[in-house]
Amino acid sequence: MSYIKFDKKRLVNLEYSLQKELLRTNRAGSYASTSIVRCNTRKYHGLLVCPQPQIDGLHHVLLSTLDVTVVQRNAEFNLGIHKYQDNLYEPGGHKYIRDFESEPIPKLTYRVGGVILTAETVFAMEEDRILIRYTLQEANSPTRLKFNPLLAFRNTHFLSKANEGVNTSFAKVKNGISMRMYDNYDLLYMQFSKVSHFNPRPDWYYGIEYTKEKTRGYEYKEDLYTPGIFELPIEKGESIIFSAGLKDVGSKRLRSLFEKEIKNRIPRNNFINCLENAAEQFFVNRNGDTKLIAGYPWFSIHGRDSFIALPGLTLPQDDEDTFIKVLDSLIAIMQGPFFPASIHGKETKYNSVDTSLWFFWSLQKFISFTGKHKLIWDKYNKVMENILQAYKKGTEYNIHMLDNGLLYAGNENDALTWMNTIIDDKPVIDRNGLAVEVNALWYNAICFYVNLFEKTNSKKANKSWYEIIQKIEYHFTETFWDERLGYLADTVRGNQKEFAVRPNQLFAASLPFSPITDDIKYLVLARIKQELLTPRGIRTLSPKNPNYLGVYIGDIRSRDKAYHQGSAFPWLLGHFFEAYLKLHGEAGIGLTKRILAGFEEEMTETGIGTISELFYGDPPQKGKGAISHAWSVAELLRLNYLINDFENNTNHKK
C-alpha cells in the first residue's frame, strides 16, 4: 500500500481534496502542480510550467490542464473538472475518482460504469516535459479516449483572457502536434505513444475560477484556449502515454522514457524519504549553473534562503557536489560584498545585510559534515575576506561597523534582514540599526574566518580581527541583554531598544561561535520555548504582544502584516533545537523528536509529501504560504540528522 493514499470518500469531497496540492519539479527549472483531483485552484497551477528566458526569465503556464473523456457505445464521460461561477464544478469528473496513491508516482484511478482507467504522472528530470500514462484496467466494450488540452501561455503571476491574437496554426508531428499561442514562446509539443487523430477545434473556455487566488485577494477568473481534440482507441490492458514538452520526443521513446523516469525517483514510502525527495525538487541546472529555488510555486532564487537551506538539502545526503555548485553559482554573480538577495527573472536585487553572513554559516556546516577545512579555505578565503573588510569599512545600505565592533545596517525604510516585508514602501517591522541576529552572524563570521585561518595557515590572523572579536564579546551583551526582562533586544538604535519577543535572538544561542554566555543562552531559549515554540515552528512574535497576528489569511496586505507578526516558521526549529540540545543534552532529545515526528502529519496536508513555508501561529497550526519551501524541508532534514547524530554519539559514549 502507498505511504500517501486517499480513498474515494475523501477524493469526491471537494472541500477536502481541493486543499491537497501536488508538486513535481525538475532540474530544468520547470514544474507541474495541481490539486490531487486535477482541478486547478491557483493561477500557479499547471501540468507544464516552464521558464521562458527569451521573454522574461520567469515561469509560464503552457499546458494548464488536460481533460480526458472516456467514450463507450457513443456515451461520453468527461473526467475533467473546473470551477466556474456560483460554485459550479464542471464537467465534474471527480465523481468518477476511486483512488489516489503517490508511490512510486502519483496515480489516480477512475471508474466509469464497467471502465477502470488509471492515470499515472511523471515529470521528466532533465527536460521540460510531463508524461501521463493512461491504462485501461477494465472495459466491457470497445473504448476510445478523447484528450482536450487547455492552454494558457502566460506568466504564472497573471491570468489569460480570450483574445483574437492567438496563433491558431499548428504543425503535425509524430503522433501529435506542435504549436505556440503567441510569438516568442517556445513551441509546445503534444504527442502520444501511438497513432492519434487530431481534430482542430479552436475555442475558449471562459471564466474558470481559482479559489486560492480569490481568498488571497487577487484576480481569479481565467479564459483557457483549446486548439482541438485528440482521439484514439484503447484496448483492455493497454497503456497510452501522453507527453507535453518543449521538444519533439518521438513516440518510440515515450515508453522507455516513462520507465526510466520512474526508476530515478527516491521512493516516497516514509516520512524522511518524502523530505529527501522534496529536497531534490529545489535544484535547477541551467546553462551550466546550479541554483536553488527558494520555494514553489511562486518563489524564485534568494541568496539568504539558499545559504540557510543548502546544508540541510545536501549534506545529510552526502551531496557535496551540489552544495559546492550552488555556492559557486552565487559567488559568480556577487556585487561587491553582496550576494543576490533575490533573482526574479531578469531582475536581481542585492538589498540584504545578512545574506553574506549566512554564507559563512553555510561553509561552517559543510566543514562540520565533511571535515574539509583546507578545501573551504582555498576556494573561499578571498570571498570571506572581501565581505568582512567591506562590512568593517562601510558599504552600501549604510552597513558599517561601529567603534564598539557591532554592525549597523539600514537607512530609513530599508528592509535588509529576513523580516523584510514592505507595505506602501515602508517595512512592516523597522529593524534598521543594530539587529540582534545580524550581529550574532557578524561575530560568528569573524570568529569562523579567524579560526579557519589558524587551522589552515598554522599562524595568527591579522590582529585587528582579534580586537574586534573582543569588542563584540563585551558590547554585544551590554547592548542587547536586559537582566530584568531576561532576554535580548531585537533591534537597537541609539538609546532606543525594541524588546518585542521575537526569534531573532535565537541565533545568538545557536550559531557555532556565540557572543553570549551559556547562562544567557539558557534564558533566551527558555523564553522562546515558552512564548514562541509551536508544534509546527517558531512564532515570529509572542502572542503576548499587542501586535501579534496568529492567523495568516486574507489579501496581500493582511498576509504581509501577519507574515512576521506571529506566523510560525519551521526552518527556525533547526536552529532552536541545535542550541537546545547543546545546553540540555539528553534531557532535550524527547521534545526534539516529538516536534519532528509531528510533521509527518503534513505529508498528506497542504503540499503532499513536502513542507509549507509557514504555519499559523495559533492552533491548529495550518500550513500556509508556498506549499513547498526549501528552508522548511532543509531544516527538518538537518534536525533529523542532529537527532541521529546526538543519539549515536550518546550510545557510543555509553
ZAMI-395989 format. One record per residue (C-alpha): chain; residue number from 1; x, y, z. Coordinates in steps of 0.02 Angstrom, whole numbers. Example, Ala and Ser with C-alpha at 12.3 -4.5 7.8 and 13.67 -1.06 7.14 Angstrom:
(A, 1, (615, -225, 390))
(A, 2, (684, -53, 357))
end
This chain:
(A, 1, (0, 0, 0))
(A, 2, (59, 175, -41))
(A, 3, (125, 280, 104))
(A, 4, (21, 429, 44))
(A, 5, (-152, 375, -8))
(A, 6, (-328, 449, -17))
(A, 7, (-487, 348, -34))
(A, 8, (-647, 384, -132))
(A, 9, (-740, 468, 11))
(A, 10, (-604, 598, 34))
(A, 11, (-571, 623, -151))
(A, 12, (-751, 660, -201))
(A, 13, (-767, 781, -55))
(A, 14, (-701, 938, -142))
(A, 15, (-698, 1037, 20))
(A, 16, (-564, 913, 74))
(A, 17, (-474, 863, -86))
(A, 18, (-452, 1036, -162))
(A, 19, (-345, 1083, -12))
(A, 20, (-218, 948, -58))
(A, 21, (-91, 1001, -188))
(A, 22, (35, 903, -290))
(A, 23, (203, 971, -346))
(A, 24, (332, 896, -461))
(A, 25, (486, 992, -520))
(A, 26, (642, 953, -619))
(A, 27, (822, 1008, -640))
(A, 28, (775, 1106, -796))
(A, 29, (678, 1228, -687))
(A, 30, (504, 1175, -742))
(A, 31, (364, 1109, -634))
(A, 32, (190, 1034, -630))
(A, 33, (66, 1072, -493))
(A, 34, (-120, 1049, -464))
(A, 35, (-239, 978, -335))
(A, 36, (-246, 790, -308))
(A, 37, (-410, 781, -409))
(A, 38, (-334, 880, -555))
(A, 39, (-439, 1036, -526))
(A, 40, (-327, 1190, -531))
(A, 41, (-357, 1307, -384))
(A, 42, (-214, 1431, -413))
(A, 43, (-151, 1535, -558))
(A, 44, (15, 1448, -524))
(A, 45, (-57, 1277, -561))
(A, 46, (-24, 1189, -724))
(A, 47, (34, 1024, -797))
(A, 48, (182, 1104, -886))
(A, 49, (251, 1266, -814))
(A, 50, (418, 1316, -890))
(A, 51, (543, 1460, -883))
(A, 52, (540, 1568, -1038))
(A, 53, (710, 1655, -1036))
(A, 54, (681, 1733, -1205))
(A, 55, (529, 1827, -1135))
(A, 56, (563, 1874, -953))
(A, 57, (655, 1727, -874))
(A, 58, (505, 1685, -766))
(A, 59, (390, 1533, -758))
(A, 60, (248, 1524, -884))
(A, 61, (98, 1409, -884))
(A, 62, (93, 1323, -1054))
(A, 63, (-19, 1171, -1028))
(A, 64, (-142, 1216, -892))
(A, 65, (-235, 1051, -886))
(A, 66, (-289, 903, -992))
(A, 67, (-471, 847, -997))
(A, 68, (-492, 663, -1036))
(A, 69, (-656, 588, -1096))
(A, 70, (-699, 403, -1096))
(A, 71, (-810, 353, -1245))
(A, 72, (-909, 191, -1247))
(A, 73, (-1060, 150, -1356))
(A, 74, (-1073, 333, -1406))
(A, 75, (-1087, 386, -1223))
(A, 76, (-955, 509, -1160))
(A, 77, (-891, 527, -983))
(A, 78, (-779, 678, -956))
(A, 79, (-653, 655, -815))
(A, 80, (-602, 838, -809))
(A, 81, (-652, 964, -677))
(A, 82, (-651, 1155, -672))
(A, 83, (-732, 1278, -556))
(A, 84, (-849, 1411, -625))
(A, 85, (-957, 1548, -552))
(A, 86, (-1088, 1506, -420))
(A, 87, (-986, 1361, -352))
(A, 88, (-1016, 1259, -510))
(A, 89, (-892, 1120, -546))
(A, 90, (-893, 1055, -724))
(A, 91, (-876, 928, -801))
(A, 92, (-872, 854, -626))
(A, 93, (-750, 713, -664))
(A, 94, (-702, 699, -481))
(A, 95, (-857, 594, -450))
(A, 96, (-776, 453, -551))
(A, 97, (-615, 451, -447))
(A, 98, (-597, 298, -338))
(A, 99, (-419, 305, -276))
(A, 100, (-261, 410, -264))
(A, 101, (-88, 346, -218))
(A, 102, (82, 426, -230))
(A, 103, (203, 280, -240))
(A, 104, (305, 266, -345))
(A, 105, (222, 410, -440))
(A, 106, (53, 497, -423))
(A, 107, (-85, 382, -484))
(A, 108, (-271, 418, -500))
(A, 109, (-396, 278, -528))
(A, 110, (-563, 318, -614))
(A, 111, (-714, 206, -627))
(A, 112, (-849, 241, -757))
(A, 113, (-977, 101, -762))
(A, 114, (-877, -52, -813))
(A, 115, (-723, 50, -859))
(A, 116, (-575, 66, -741))
(A, 117, (-444, 189, -803))
(A, 118, (-285, 240, -713))
(A, 119, (-182, 397, -743))
(A, 120, (-1, 398, -684))
(A, 121, (102, 557, -695))
(A, 122, (289, 580, -701))
(A, 123, (389, 739, -732))
(A, 124, (549, 718, -833))
(A, 125, (701, 756, -726))
(A, 126, (815, 841, -851))
(A, 127, (698, 915, -982))
(A, 128, (540, 1019, -993))
(A, 129, (415, 877, -1009))
(A, 130, (269, 798, -920))
(A, 131, (219, 618, -955))
(A, 132, (50, 542, -911))
(A, 133, (17, 356, -934))
(A, 134, (-165, 305, -955))
(A, 135, (-201, 120, -931))
(A, 136, (-368, 37, -966))
(A, 137, (-380, -89, -824))
(A, 138, (-558, -147, -860))
(A, 139, (-683, -123, -1002))
(A, 140, (-838, -219, -1058))
(A, 141, (-848, -145, -1233))
(A, 142, (-740, -52, -1362))
(A, 143, (-668, 106, -1284))
(A, 144, (-597, 268, -1351))
(A, 145, (-514, 412, -1263))
(A, 146, (-527, 596, -1307))
(A, 147, (-397, 720, -1246))
(A, 148, (-435, 906, -1236))
(A, 149, (-282, 1012, -1189))
(A, 150, (-320, 1181, -1109))
(A, 151, (-179, 1306, -1137))
(A, 152, (-132, 1472, -1056))
(A, 153, (40, 1528, -1122))
(A, 154, (60, 1664, -991))
(A, 155, (167, 1715, -843))
(A, 156, (118, 1625, -683))
(A, 157, (81, 1790, -596))
(A, 158, (-52, 1841, -722))
(A, 159, (-207, 1765, -800))
(A, 160, (-255, 1726, -979))
(A, 161, (-403, 1812, -1063))
(A, 162, (-488, 1767, -1226))
(A, 163, (-419, 1870, -1369))
(A, 164, (-402, 1871, -1557))
(A, 165, (-213, 1875, -1556))
(A, 166, (-193, 1688, -1529))
(A, 167, (-97, 1593, -1660))
(A, 168, (-218, 1452, -1705))
(A, 169, (-100, 1366, -1826))
(A, 170, (-13, 1203, -1783))
(A, 171, (107, 1080, -1863))
(A, 172, (87, 893, -1867))
(A, 173, (225, 794, -1783))
(A, 174, (240, 608, -1747))
(A, 175, (77, 557, -1659))
(A, 176, (33, 735, -1612))
(A, 177, (55, 920, -1648))
(A, 178, (167, 1067, -1607))
(A, 179, (106, 1245, -1581))
(A, 180, (126, 1407, -1487))
(A, 181, (-11, 1529, -1440))
(A, 182, (96, 1685, -1456))
(A, 183, (258, 1739, -1538))
(A, 184, (421, 1723, -1438))
(A, 185, (359, 1572, -1341))
(A, 186, (439, 1401, -1358))
(A, 187, (344, 1276, -1463))
(A, 188, (236, 1156, -1362))
(A, 189, (240, 976, -1424))
(A, 190, (92, 867, -1376))
(A, 191, (117, 686, -1428))
(A, 192, (58, 509, -1391))
(A, 193, (141, 339, -1386))
(A, 194, (26, 278, -1525))
(A, 195, (-59, 350, -1678))
(A, 196, (-189, 481, -1633))
(A, 197, (-314, 581, -1732))
(A, 198, (-314, 768, -1701))
(A, 199, (-474, 864, -1738))
(A, 200, (-436, 1052, -1744))
(A, 201, (-570, 1144, -1645))
(A, 202, (-500, 1311, -1584))
(A, 203, (-605, 1377, -1441))
(A, 204, (-602, 1462, -1271))
(A, 205, (-660, 1402, -1102))
(A, 206, (-722, 1559, -1014))
(A, 207, (-724, 1607, -831))
(A, 208, (-630, 1465, -749))
(A, 209, (-605, 1514, -567))
(A, 210, (-458, 1486, -450))
(A, 211, (-520, 1482, -271))
(A, 212, (-350, 1507, -190))
(A, 213, (-325, 1669, -285))
(A, 214, (-496, 1731, -235))
(A, 215, (-460, 1704, -50))
(A, 216, (-289, 1787, -72))
(A, 217, (-371, 1943, -142))
(A, 218, (-309, 1927, -321))
(A, 219, (-395, 1917, -490))
(A, 220, (-459, 1740, -502))
(A, 221, (-551, 1713, -667))
(A, 222, (-463, 1646, -821))
(A, 223, (-504, 1600, -1000))
(A, 224, (-410, 1449, -1068))
(A, 225, (-382, 1405, -1250))
(A, 226, (-402, 1235, -1331))
(A, 227, (-331, 1201, -1505))
(A, 228, (-438, 1046, -1530))
(A, 229, (-466, 864, -1479))
(A, 230, (-353, 712, -1490))
(A, 231, (-443, 545, -1507))
(A, 232, (-379, 367, -1508))
(A, 233, (-439, 191, -1464))
(A, 234, (-376, 95, -1313))
(A, 235, (-388, -92, -1277))
(A, 236, (-412, -176, -1109))
(A, 237, (-242, -192, -1027))
(A, 238, (-164, -64, -1144))
(A, 239, (-67, 90, -1089))
(A, 240, (-57, 253, -1186))
(A, 241, (70, 386, -1140))
(A, 242, (36, 571, -1169))
(A, 243, (183, 691, -1175))
(A, 244, (188, 880, -1169))
(A, 245, (360, 957, -1189))
(A, 246, (465, 1089, -1273))
(A, 247, (550, 966, -1392))
(A, 248, (491, 831, -1512))
(A, 249, (509, 671, -1414))
(A, 250, (459, 543, -1545))
(A, 251, (330, 413, -1499))
(A, 252, (453, 268, -1490))
(A, 253, (546, 347, -1343))
(A, 254, (395, 378, -1234))
(A, 255, (377, 207, -1153))
(A, 256, (561, 187, -1113))
(A, 257, (573, 368, -1055))
(A, 258, (425, 344, -939))
(A, 259, (501, 189, -858))
(A, 260, (671, 272, -844))
(A, 261, (598, 420, -753))
(A, 262, (509, 309, -626))
(A, 263, (671, 217, -583))
(A, 264, (762, 380, -544))
(A, 265, (644, 431, -404))
(A, 266, (677, 423, -217))
(A, 267, (530, 322, -150))
(A, 268, (402, 421, -52))
(A, 269, (371, 272, 62))
(A, 270, (408, 354, 230))
(A, 271, (422, 525, 310))
(A, 272, (609, 553, 287))
(A, 273, (608, 486, 109))
(A, 274, (471, 611, 69))
(A, 275, (580, 752, 137))
(A, 276, (731, 691, 38))
(A, 277, (626, 680, -119))
(A, 278, (560, 855, -88))
(A, 279, (738, 917, -60))
(A, 280, (788, 869, -237))
(A, 281, (647, 972, -310))
(A, 282, (726, 1140, -268))
(A, 283, (882, 1124, -376))
(A, 284, (892, 1191, -553))
(A, 285, (1030, 1159, -680))
(A, 286, (1026, 1283, -825))
(A, 287, (1166, 1350, -934))
(A, 288, (1299, 1262, -831))
(A, 289, (1241, 1338, -666))
(A, 290, (1159, 1251, -519))
(A, 291, (1044, 1361, -418))
(A, 292, (915, 1335, -282))
(A, 293, (734, 1389, -298))
(A, 294, (675, 1454, -129))
(A, 295, (501, 1380, -142))
(A, 296, (357, 1330, -253))
(A, 297, (252, 1381, -338))
(A, 298, (296, 1567, -341))
(A, 299, (469, 1592, -266))
(A, 300, (625, 1618, -370))
(A, 301, (808, 1620, -315))
(A, 302, (850, 1703, -150))
(A, 303, (1028, 1709, -83))
(A, 304, (979, 1705, 100))
(A, 305, (863, 1557, 77))
(A, 306, (997, 1467, -24))
(A, 307, (1130, 1479, 112))
(A, 308, (1008, 1432, 251))
(A, 309, (933, 1285, 156))
(A, 310, (1086, 1218, 66))
(A, 311, (1166, 1119, 209))
(A, 312, (1006, 1025, 253))
(A, 313, (958, 991, 72))
(A, 314, (1126, 915, 26))
(A, 315, (1244, 867, 167))
(A, 316, (1141, 737, 263))
(A, 317, (1125, 650, 93))
(A, 318, (1315, 663, 61))
(A, 319, (1289, 775, -90))
(A, 320, (1443, 885, -76))
(A, 321, (1448, 915, -263))
(A, 322, (1279, 1005, -271))
(A, 323, (1324, 1107, -116))
(A, 324, (1483, 1174, -198))
(A, 325, (1399, 1206, -366))
(A, 326, (1263, 1313, -287))
(A, 327, (1391, 1414, -189))
(A, 328, (1497, 1443, -344))
(A, 329, (1347, 1497, -448))
(A, 330, (1302, 1630, -319))
(A, 331, (1481, 1690, -300))
(A, 332, (1488, 1716, -488))
(A, 333, (1352, 1848, -477))
(A, 334, (1408, 1939, -320))
(A, 335, (1407, 2129, -322))
(A, 336, (1545, 2190, -207))
(A, 337, (1519, 2104, -39))
(A, 338, (1338, 2061, -79))
(A, 339, (1259, 1902, -140))
(A, 340, (1094, 1922, -232))
(A, 341, (952, 1945, -110))
(A, 342, (832, 1892, -248))
(A, 343, (835, 1849, -433))
(A, 344, (665, 1873, -511))
(A, 345, (679, 1835, -695))
(A, 346, (798, 1964, -767))
(A, 347, (794, 2075, -611))
(A, 348, (923, 2048, -474))
(A, 349, (921, 2138, -306))
(A, 350, (1061, 2146, -178))
(A, 351, (971, 2231, -34))
(A, 352, (1015, 2117, 111))
(A, 353, (1135, 2133, 257))
(A, 354, (1129, 1954, 324))
(A, 355, (1139, 1852, 163))
(A, 356, (1328, 1870, 151))
(A, 357, (1344, 1821, 334))
(A, 358, (1238, 1665, 309))
(A, 359, (1368, 1616, 179))
(A, 360, (1492, 1591, 322))
(A, 361, (1369, 1481, 418))
(A, 362, (1341, 1375, 264))
(A, 363, (1529, 1347, 250))
(A, 364, (1537, 1301, 434))
(A, 365, (1405, 1168, 409))
(A, 366, (1498, 1097, 260))
(A, 367, (1655, 1079, 366))
(A, 368, (1559, 1002, 512))
(A, 369, (1490, 868, 394))
(A, 370, (1648, 838, 291))
(A, 371, (1797, 898, 392))
(A, 372, (1867, 981, 235))
(A, 373, (1941, 1139, 310))
(A, 374, (2076, 1163, 178))
(A, 375, (1956, 1145, 32))
(A, 376, (1845, 1283, 100))
(A, 377, (1991, 1396, 142))
(A, 378, (2074, 1376, -28))
(A, 379, (1913, 1405, -125))
(A, 380, (1830, 1542, -23))
(A, 381, (1955, 1635, 88))
(A, 382, (1959, 1786, -29))
(A, 383, (1770, 1795, -37))
(A, 384, (1760, 1790, 153))
(A, 385, (1896, 1922, 172))
(A, 386, (1812, 2038, 47))
(A, 387, (1645, 2027, 137))
(A, 388, (1719, 2058, 310))
(A, 389, (1828, 2202, 253))
(A, 390, (1684, 2288, 161))
(A, 391, (1568, 2274, 310))
(A, 392, (1705, 2333, 427))
(A, 393, (1747, 2487, 322))
(A, 394, (1568, 2526, 273))
(A, 395, (1472, 2490, 115))
(A, 396, (1302, 2515, 33))
(A, 397, (1137, 2520, 129))
(A, 398, (1225, 2608, 273))
(A, 399, (1307, 2446, 325))
(A, 400, (1458, 2485, 434))
(A, 401, (1548, 2431, 591))
(A, 402, (1534, 2546, 742))
(A, 403, (1682, 2585, 855))
(A, 404, (1619, 2453, 976))
(A, 405, (1633, 2317, 843))
(A, 406, (1446, 2296, 816))
(A, 407, (1371, 2302, 642))
(A, 408, (1246, 2437, 596))
(A, 409, (1137, 2421, 441))
(A, 410, (998, 2515, 354))
(A, 411, (933, 2685, 306))
(A, 412, (755, 2743, 334))
(A, 413, (629, 2625, 253))
(A, 414, (759, 2492, 212))
(A, 415, (715, 2310, 247))
(A, 416, (881, 2217, 247))
(A, 417, (851, 2071, 365))
(A, 418, (748, 1914, 339))
(A, 419, (599, 2006, 414))
(A, 420, (585, 2111, 257))
(A, 421, (400, 2129, 215))
(A, 422, (354, 2301, 149))
(A, 423, (184, 2388, 136))
(A, 424, (168, 2557, 50))
(A, 425, (357, 2568, 28))
(A, 426, (385, 2551, 216))
(A, 427, (445, 2399, 314))
(A, 428, (310, 2316, 419))
(A, 429, (443, 2295, 554))
(A, 430, (579, 2429, 564))
(A, 431, (738, 2333, 604))
(A, 432, (864, 2459, 540))
(A, 433, (1007, 2491, 659))
(A, 434, (1085, 2353, 763))
(A, 435, (985, 2193, 731))
(A, 436, (1021, 2055, 855))
(A, 437, (1039, 1909, 732))
(A, 438, (1141, 2015, 611))
(A, 439, (1267, 2049, 748))
(A, 440, (1267, 1868, 804))
(A, 441, (1302, 1818, 624))
(A, 442, (1436, 1954, 609))
(A, 443, (1526, 1891, 765))
(A, 444, (1510, 1710, 706))
(A, 445, (1579, 1753, 533))
(A, 446, (1733, 1841, 603))
(A, 447, (1769, 1701, 727))
(A, 448, (1749, 1569, 592))
(A, 449, (1864, 1662, 473))
(A, 450, (1998, 1682, 607))
(A, 451, (1980, 1502, 665))
(A, 452, (1992, 1435, 487))
(A, 453, (2143, 1546, 453))
(A, 454, (2232, 1473, 604))
(A, 455, (2190, 1293, 560))
(A, 456, (2247, 1305, 379))
(A, 457, (2393, 1426, 395))
(A, 458, (2460, 1373, 566))
(A, 459, (2480, 1555, 619))
(A, 460, (2382, 1701, 686))
(A, 461, (2267, 1806, 577))
(A, 462, (2278, 1996, 570))
(A, 463, (2270, 2054, 750))
(A, 464, (2134, 2182, 711))
(A, 465, (2008, 2039, 695))
(A, 466, (2050, 1977, 870))
(A, 467, (2024, 2153, 937))
(A, 468, (1854, 2163, 851))
(A, 469, (1804, 1994, 923))
(A, 470, (1846, 2055, 1098))
(A, 471, (1748, 2216, 1072))
(A, 472, (1594, 2122, 1012))
(A, 473, (1603, 1999, 1158))
(A, 474, (1599, 2145, 1278))
(A, 475, (1474, 2259, 1191))
(A, 476, (1351, 2130, 1124))
(A, 477, (1285, 2084, 1296))
(A, 478, (1296, 2263, 1355))
(A, 479, (1194, 2321, 1204))
(A, 480, (1062, 2185, 1186))
(A, 481, (1042, 2098, 1354))
(A, 482, (915, 2153, 1484))
(A, 483, (941, 2070, 1652))
(A, 484, (768, 2115, 1716))
(A, 485, (674, 2051, 1563))
(A, 486, (785, 1900, 1542))
(A, 487, (805, 1906, 1354))
(A, 488, (892, 2000, 1212))
(A, 489, (830, 2156, 1123))
(A, 490, (777, 2126, 944))
(A, 491, (842, 2291, 874))
(A, 492, (940, 2437, 947))
(A, 493, (951, 2614, 876))
(A, 494, (1047, 2734, 984))
(A, 495, (958, 2737, 1152))
(A, 496, (803, 2652, 1082))
(A, 497, (789, 2466, 1113))
(A, 498, (649, 2357, 1042))
(A, 499, (613, 2214, 1161))
(A, 500, (472, 2127, 1068))
(A, 501, (495, 1941, 1097))
(A, 502, (549, 1877, 927))
(A, 503, (652, 1726, 870))
(A, 504, (798, 1829, 804))
(A, 505, (887, 1819, 971))
(A, 506, (890, 1631, 946))
(A, 507, (1042, 1641, 831))
(A, 508, (1149, 1716, 968))
(A, 509, (1125, 1548, 1054))
(A, 510, (1129, 1429, 905))
(A, 511, (1274, 1488, 796))
(A, 512, (1440, 1394, 814))
(A, 513, (1526, 1547, 886))
(A, 514, (1419, 1644, 1009))
(A, 515, (1449, 1812, 1095))
(A, 516, (1340, 1767, 1246))
(A, 517, (1366, 1653, 1396))
(A, 518, (1279, 1486, 1422))
(A, 519, (1177, 1564, 1563))
(A, 520, (1106, 1693, 1444))
(A, 521, (1078, 1560, 1310))
(A, 522, (978, 1459, 1434))
(A, 523, (863, 1605, 1474))
(A, 524, (844, 1653, 1290))
(A, 525, (794, 1476, 1241))
(A, 526, (676, 1463, 1389))
(A, 527, (587, 1622, 1334))
(A, 528, (574, 1561, 1153))
(A, 529, (510, 1392, 1211))
(A, 530, (381, 1473, 1324))
(A, 531, (313, 1605, 1203))
(A, 532, (364, 1560, 1026))
(A, 533, (379, 1371, 1007))
(A, 534, (232, 1284, 921))
(A, 535, (214, 1107, 852))
(A, 536, (247, 1174, 676))
(A, 537, (381, 1305, 700))
(A, 538, (441, 1456, 796))
(A, 539, (324, 1606, 801))
(A, 540, (393, 1771, 737))
(A, 541, (312, 1867, 881))
(A, 542, (248, 1823, 1053))
(A, 543, (58, 1807, 1074))
(A, 544, (79, 1922, 1224))
(A, 545, (124, 2065, 1108))
(A, 546, (-23, 2177, 1057))
(A, 547, (38, 2171, 875))
(A, 548, (29, 1982, 869))
(A, 549, (-69, 1908, 723))
(A, 550, (-89, 1720, 741))
(A, 551, (-182, 1685, 579))
(A, 552, (-102, 1712, 408))
(A, 553, (-253, 1744, 298))
(A, 554, (-339, 1871, 186))
(A, 555, (-275, 1986, 49))
(A, 556, (-93, 2029, 20))
(A, 557, (-91, 2172, 146))
(A, 558, (-169, 2064, 282))
(A, 559, (-48, 1923, 248))
(A, 560, (104, 2036, 242))
(A, 561, (56, 2109, 411))
(A, 562, (45, 1934, 487))
(A, 563, (198, 1862, 399))
(A, 564, (323, 1914, 533))
(A, 565, (200, 1963, 669))
(A, 566, (155, 1790, 733))
(A, 567, (166, 1664, 592))
(A, 568, (267, 1509, 638))
(A, 569, (415, 1457, 529))
(A, 570, (477, 1276, 527))
(A, 571, (654, 1325, 473))
(A, 572, (686, 1406, 641))
(A, 573, (664, 1238, 728))
(A, 574, (832, 1176, 665))
(A, 575, (922, 1320, 749))
(A, 576, (817, 1311, 907))
(A, 577, (846, 1127, 937))
(A, 578, (1029, 1135, 889))
(A, 579, (1053, 1259, 1031))
(A, 580, (931, 1166, 1144))
(A, 581, (1022, 1000, 1130))
(A, 582, (1190, 1082, 1162))
(A, 583, (1125, 1152, 1326))
(A, 584, (1005, 1017, 1385))
(A, 585, (1087, 863, 1314))
(A, 586, (990, 701, 1336))
(A, 587, (852, 792, 1431))
(A, 588, (808, 886, 1271))
(A, 589, (801, 742, 1148))
(A, 590, (622, 690, 1189))
(A, 591, (547, 859, 1144))
(A, 592, (656, 871, 989))
(A, 593, (596, 702, 923))
(A, 594, (413, 740, 961))
(A, 595, (416, 903, 864))
(A, 596, (499, 821, 713))
(A, 597, (383, 670, 716))
(A, 598, (232, 786, 720))
(A, 599, (273, 846, 545))
(A, 600, (235, 675, 473))
(A, 601, (52, 727, 475))
(A, 602, (96, 863, 349))
(A, 603, (138, 733, 217))
(A, 604, (-47, 722, 175))
(A, 605, (-94, 902, 206))
(A, 606, (-60, 1059, 103))
(A, 607, (83, 1010, -12))
(A, 608, (80, 821, -24))
(A, 609, (247, 747, 31))
(A, 610, (328, 913, 71))
(A, 611, (325, 1056, 198))
(A, 612, (243, 1227, 186))
(A, 613, (333, 1393, 201))
(A, 614, (246, 1442, 364))
(A, 615, (104, 1396, 481))
(A, 616, (-25, 1488, 583))
(A, 617, (44, 1547, 749))
(A, 618, (-122, 1500, 827))
(A, 619, (-181, 1319, 842))
(A, 620, (-220, 1221, 743))
(A, 621, (-60, 1267, 654))
(A, 622, (-116, 1264, 472))
(A, 623, (11, 1264, 330))
(A, 624, (11, 1425, 227))
(A, 625, (118, 1519, 102))
(A, 626, (215, 1420, -28))
(A, 627, (162, 1237, -23))
(A, 628, (345, 1180, -28))
(A, 629, (485, 1286, 41))
(A, 630, (671, 1248, 34))
(A, 631, (720, 1301, 208))
(A, 632, (571, 1214, 288))
(A, 633, (618, 1048, 208))
(A, 634, (804, 1078, 236))
(A, 635, (798, 1115, 421))
(A, 636, (686, 966, 458))
(A, 637, (811, 855, 369))
(A, 638, (951, 936, 467))
(A, 639, (852, 915, 627))
(A, 640, (832, 731, 588))
(A, 641, (1021, 721, 564))
(A, 642, (1052, 812, 729))
(A, 643, (941, 687, 821))
(A, 644, (1026, 536, 743))
(A, 645, (1199, 609, 772))
(A, 646, (1158, 650, 953))
(A, 647, (1089, 477, 989))
(A, 648, (1233, 389, 901))
(A, 649, (1361, 487, 1000))
(A, 650, (1265, 460, 1162))
(A, 651, (1254, 273, 1131))
(A, 652, (1438, 268, 1086))
(A, 653, (1484, 352, 1250))
(A, 654, (1379, 225, 1346))
end
